[in-house]
Amino acid sequence: GQLADARNLLSSTAARLEQFYQDNRNYGSTAAACGLAMPTNANFTFTCTWGGGAAPEGTNQAFVMAATGTGGTTGFTFTINQRSEQRTTAAPTGWGTAPVNCWVSRKGGAC
């Protein structure tokens, strides 16, 4: 349930960020925060940065949002970008080999 909560918060916040983009024609005014307050959760820390990694878009025209596990979910990192590309960029031992182009939901790396 904790992993699903993180993925749901990423999805819903990405949708809100797309609405922000529609209203402002950018994903925010600072590269380290994007245009919205990030969600809070006891098991994950959420961050958002401009750029989208290797994305060809301009700085405030792309984003990568991440949920990084804390406490009992340490070792997991899930991301989503402006293209709705979902990735697991880190996973604990037994959960598959990261990075993978989906959000891992079960041990063994199943999405």
Secondary structure, 3 states (H helix, E strand, C coil): CHHHHHHHHHHHHHHHHHHHHHHHCCCCCCCCCCCCCCCCCCCEEEEEEECCCCCCCCHHHCEEEEEEECHHHCCCEEEEECCCCEEEEECCCCCCCCCECCCCCECCCEC
